[in-house]
Amino acid sequence: MTQHPTHSKHTASEPSENSCHDLAFTLLQDCISVQFNQVDTLDTKANAAQVSASTLVGVALVLQAVLLGGNSTLLHRLFLVVALLPVLLAYALVMYYAGKGYNISDYKRVPTPSTLLHNLHMTEGEMKQALLEAMGEAFTLNEHKIKEKVRAIAHANRALKIETVFLIVVLLIQTIVPYFLG
């Protein structure tokens, strides 16, 4: 095949510049897709923390009702109720932090159709450059929000572990102490 010269105003550096823009655009698209997948995964983890914490509190309340029975003294009942307070406090922490991790955020998506329509006057190179800059900025903003989400979910999981430990301690106390008091 023979090469025919084209009648365009492209310079010799434009094809490599375009391929650089194309590569950067593709890589940034992949990075942003990974971010949104990470957000979905984190939402699932926050939901799991909420469900686990609620299940533990439910178990604690059912077991306490079984342990209280009908023939316990007022002092014994008061002791059992006070013993559950740390579990309920830990539960509140789990729900607070999981809620922070599970909240809806306004993640940046690039390009938006309105931005593209407003910039139709740009050349292809200018448009690619503007898109790359906007995508980089969106990635940075989204990354900050994701890090906040990760911290909140990490706190929720720590509080869930604390809740579990408190529940175990409370149940041990509630089952062992009555034998020593009786």
N, C-alpha and C positions, 0 to 999 in steps of 0.2 A: 504494500500500500504506500502510496506517496503522501507526503505531508503537504497540505495546502496552508498557506498563511491565512490567518483569520484577520478580519478587519475589526479589531476591537482596541480599546484603549488600555488593556491589561499590560502591566509591566512584567518583567521576568521574575520578580520576587513575589508576585501575587499568587501563583499556584502553590508555592510552599507556604505562604501566609494563609491561604485558604485551607490547605491540609492541616496546618497547625490549629486553625480555628475549629475545623471539623473534629480533630482529635480531642481538643480541649472540651468542646461541646459534648461529645460522646462520653468522655470521662466524667464530666460534671453531671450529666444526666444519670449515669450509673451511680454516682455518689449520692445524689438526691434520692434515687429509688431505694438505695440501701437505707438511707435515713428514714424514709416512710415505712419500710419494713420493720426497722428497729422500733419505731413508735408503736406499731401494731403489737409487736412482741412485748414491749413494756406495758402496754395497756392490759394485755393478758396476764402479766405478772401481778399488776396492781389488783386486778379482779381476783386472782387466786389468793392474794393476801387477805382481801376482804372476806371471801368465802371461808377461808380457813379460820380466821379470827371469829367470825360469826358462829361457825360450827363448834369451836372450842368453848365459847360462852354458852351456847346451847347445851353442850355436854355438861359443863359445870353446873348449870342451873338444874338440869335433870338429876344429876348425881346428888346435888345438895338436897333436892326434894326427897330423894330416896333415903339419904342419910338422916335427914331431919326426923322422918317418921312421925308418928302421932304422939309418942310418949316422951319427948325430950323436954327438958326444962327451959324456962325463958332465958336463962344465962347461956345455956348450950346453943339455943337458937341465935341469940345475939352474937355469940362467938362465931358461928358458922356464917352469918351474914357479913360480919366485919372481915372475916377471912377472905371473902370473895371480892372485896373492894380493890385489892391490887390487880386481880384478874380483869375487873371491869375498867380500871384505869388503863391498863395495858391495851385492852380492847379499844378504848377511845383513841389511844395513840395510833394504833394500827389503822383504824378507820380514817383518822385525820390525814395521816401521811399517804395512805393508799388513795384517798380522795384527791390529794394534791398531785399524786403521780398519775391518776386516772382522769384528771380534768381535761377539758377540751381546750386545745390551744389553736391559735391561728397560725399555722405553718405557712411559710411563703412558698409559692409555686411560681416557676418561671418557665416559659413566658405566659403572660396573661393575654387573652385575645384582644382586649382593649388596647394594651400597650403595642401589640403588633400593628393594629389598625392605625393607631396614631403615628406610627413611625414608618409608614409605607414610602415616604419620601427618601428614606435612607438608601444608600447603596448596600449591596449584599455584605460587603466587608464591614461597613459601619454597623449594620444590623447585627452581624455576628459578634462584633466587639461589644456592642451594647448588651446583647444577650448574655455573653460570657461574664461580663461584669455584674449584671443583675443576678445571674445564677450563683456566682461566687458569694455575693452579698447574702442571698437567700440561704445558701448552704451554711454560712457562718451564723446567721440569726437562728436558723433551725437547730443547729448544733448546740447553741446556748440553751434553748428550750429543752432539748433532749437531755442535756446534762442535768438540768434542774429536775426533770422527771426521774432520771436515774437516782439522784440523791434522795428524792422523796420516797421512791420505792425501796431503796436500801434502808431508810429509816423505818418504813412500814414492816419490812421483813425482820429487822432487829426487834421491833416492838412485838411482832408475832412470836419470836423466840422467847422474849421475856414473858409474854402472856402464857405460853406453853409451860415455862418453868414455874410461874406462879400457880398455874392450875395443878401441876403435879404436886407442888409443895402443899397447896391448900387441901388437895384430896388426901395426901398422906397424913396431914395434920388431922383432918376430919375423921379419918378412919382409925388412926393410931391413938390420938389423945383420949377419945371416949373409953378405950380399954384401960388406960391408966387412971382416969377419973372414976371409973366404975369399980 
